[in-house]
């Protein structure tokens, strides 16, 4: 008897979980405001690009060389900017 109740309970729980998984993404998309659909894809990458460009500008005009690391940091920043721009091109 206990085994039958446990089996029925597990089956119902599994069915509810599957029903939620199927309906949850559709409900969240339907509830999204129209401005979210028109938003720029990958906002985090765009934010990172802006931050890297600001950091590069700061390093280029800084009064010191950051303990001898400015040249390498600028080179790494340029590489990171280039890679992120390539990533965005391949997303289109």
N, C-alpha and C positions, 0 to 999 in steps of 0.2 A: 504494500500500500504506500509506504513512504517513497519507494522508488518511483512509483507511478506519479505521485504528486510532484516529486523532484523533476521528473522528465517533462511533465506538463509545464511546470514553472520555467524550466530552462528553455523550452520551445517557445513559450510566450515571450520571454525576455529576448530571445534571439530575433523573433519576428518584430518586436517593437524597435530593437536596435537597428535592424535593417530598414524598417519603415522610416525611422528618423534620418538615417544616412541618405536615403533616397530623396526625401522631401526637404531637408535642411538647406542644401545648396540652392535649390530652386527658390525657396522662400527668401533667402538672403539676397539673391539676385533681383527678385521682384520688388523687394523693399528698398533697393538702392536708389538714391536720389538721381535725377537725370544728369546732374553735374558730375557725378562720380563716373558715369559711363563715358563722358567726354574728356575725362582727366587724362593727362599725359601718362603713358605707360612707364613703369619703373621710376617712380619719383625718388626712390632712395639712390639710384644711380645718378640721377640729375643733381641731387643734393650733394653727393660725393664729388662729382665733377666741379660744382661751384666751390665747395670747400677746398679742394685741391688747387684750384686756380687762385683762390684768395691766399692760401698758404704760400704758393709759389711767388705771388706778388710781394708778400711780406718778406720772404727770404731774399728776394732779389734786391729789395730796398733797405734791408736791415743794416745797422751800423756795424755789426760784427759778423764773423764767419761761423758762428755756432760751434766753436771748438774745432774748427777745421772740417766740419761735416757739411758745410753749405753746398759745395759743388756736387757731392754725391747725393745729397738730399734733393737738390734741384733735378738731377738726372733721374732719380727714382720717381719724383713727382711727375716729370714729363712722361716717363714710361707708363705710369699709372693712368694718367689722363688719356694717353694714346690708346691703351688697352680698353678703357671704359668706352671711349668713342667707337672703337671697333665693335665692341659688344652691342652697342645700340644700333649700329648699322646692320648687323646680322639679325636683329630682332624684327626688322621691317619686312 
